[in-house]
Every structure is written in structure tokens, then in C-alpha cells.
Amino acid sequence: MNNIILTSLDPGKNTGGVKAKIDIINFLKEHGYTSYEVNPYVSKLKKAILANITIPKDINRLSPDKVIIQYPIPSEHITRKIIECIRKKKDSKIVFLIHDIQGLQSTESETIVKELKIFDLADEIIVHNKHMGKWLQEKGCQKPLVDLEVFDYANPQPINKAVEYNRSICFAGNLFKSEFLKDLDLKHGFYAFGPNMFSEYPSCIEYCGQYSPEELPAHLNQNFGLIWDGPSIKTCKGTYGNYLRYNNPHKTSLYISSGIPIIIWKKAALADFVLDNKIGIAIDSLNELDSVLDSISEEQYQQIKSNTREIAQKLREGYYTKKAADSVN
């Protein structure tokens, strides 16, 4: 079998989103896949050459049996051209591995309809979790769906060892969209990492600066990593908060692969994974944080920590990526 992992990469970026794609490339290369990368972040002329000359020539040369496409590729024309070229080999299978669904973050029905037409070009789709799969089916997607469960994470730093339970929390991300931070009021330590921190924020937060995805795990030594989004401390809402109902935030994998247990919104899609694997706790509101942290004993925390370290090893080995690829018929 000649299997391909096809990815669009922006060479000018070094973000968590780029890391997620690169990790999948490397894990699937270990699994016998060949990587094929395209760069659609070019001029119109270069994009036309890419779509009409380079891609057809390369795909004809590669003659793939199965192609996993990391979706989305930020050009519908290039996406359709890739699929058209793959389909010339009649027994080739096309699989979308979803990173983001624009329709889930948009209120415009046109966006959803347009995206569903793209999904209809695949043979199978790897979705983040069962909640994302259910949403697609409710919107009319009839393609076979494979549940990724969680994103793997190649972590170059050692897994954090057992640490004293001091009820500390870390939060990593692009902080401008995490407006809930402005209203946070905690007695326990809260450490924020990432770009675009607000000029003013509560005294309970210690801002720790920005690091690359590879460097950041070395600075995460807290007891829990928080998964929360939106403007409110009472619940996750708004565009970013609502998206948690369906997606697998990559920061969750950052925390887990570092050996850090999770605190997550109870209605987030990944809450199922966290609770089923006993690697953290789920809450309704950030107002519960202090009391919930106080209710966990040292012994209980160390068991959660031990469970997290076991899952961390799986994420570092690409277990879930390889399992999903093998689940595709």
C-alpha cells in the first residue's frame, strides 16, 4: 500500500496549529506513510502553477492508494484539484483528518453548506470526537466517521514527575480571546502562558510569558491545566466557548503529554475523554475552582497524576493518530 499524508503548511508560522499538523505527519511517517506538503500561502501566479502543474504531476508520480488529507487546506480550488488528481486512480481512498470546521465557528449557513460539499468529496472522515461526528451527521453528512478521541503530541520535554499537590493551575493559549481571565478571582495559584496578555488582569494571575510549543512544557509545573474559553467565568459561551462543545483543543494534549491533569468545562466535548480516563475533573463554572481543588486530597491527586502520565506516553507515541488511520477501511 502506498499511503500518503497530505498537508498544507504555512512556513512563516510556528504555532500550536502548525505543530499539530507536523506531529501527525511524523507519527504517520513512523506508520509507513509518505508525507506530501503543499504551500498555498503564495501569490496567485504561484498558486495557479501549484494547482495546475505541480500537484497533478506529483500525485501522478506518487500514485497513492490511500491519502489522508489534513483539513482544512486554505484554498477550496487547491483542495478540489488535489481530490480530482487523486480520483484519477480509481481505487484510491481519500480521508479527511479534521483540524477545524469553519461551519462550527460561523453563524452563516452558507459556510456550513459549502463545507459539507467539500466533505462529501471524501470517502471517510476522521473527526475529533463523537460530538463533532454527531454534529456532522445532523447537518446531513453521510460519510463514515472515525473518532480520533484526542490529538497526539510529540513532546520533547520529560514527562513531569509527581509533584506536591499545592492546588496550582496553568493556562496556555493566545490570551486575547480568553476574556474570562479578566474576571478570575482565586485564592490558589494561577499561571498564564502565551501571547497577547491583557494590560490589566487580576492579582491572582501570574503571567509567565510566551514560549514556543517545544519549549513551553518545560515551564509547566502546575497541578492542573485548564481548558476554558470565552468571556465568562460562569460558563463557556460565545464563538470560542461554544466551539469547546465539539472540538479537541490542542492545549489539552499539551497538558496531558506533559503529565499535567486536566480541569475542563463539563459540557466540553473532551470532558468525556478526561473523565473516562480519570485524568482530571470537569466543572460547570470557574467559581467552583477553589472549592473543588480544596476537596481533592493529596492521595486522590497523585492517582489522577499517575493516570495522566500513562496517557501522556500514548500521546507522545502517536497512539491515537495511528489507531484512527488503521480504523479507516
Protein Blocks (a to p, Z undefined) as FASTA:
>chain_A
ZZdddddddfkbccfklmmmmmmmmmmmmnopacddddfbbcfklmmmmmmmmmmmmmmm
nopabdcdddddfbfklmmmmmmmmmmpmkbccddddfbdfklmccbfklmmmmmmmmmm
pmbdcdfblmlmmmmmmnopabdcddehiacdddfbdcddddddehiacdeddfklmmml
mmgccfbdcddedehiafbdcfkbccebjadfklmmmmmccfbdcddedjbfkbcedjkl
mmmmmmccfklmmmmmnopacdddfkbmklmmmmmnopaccdfbfklmmmmmmmpcfklm
mmmmmmmmmmmmmmmnommmmmmmmmpZZ
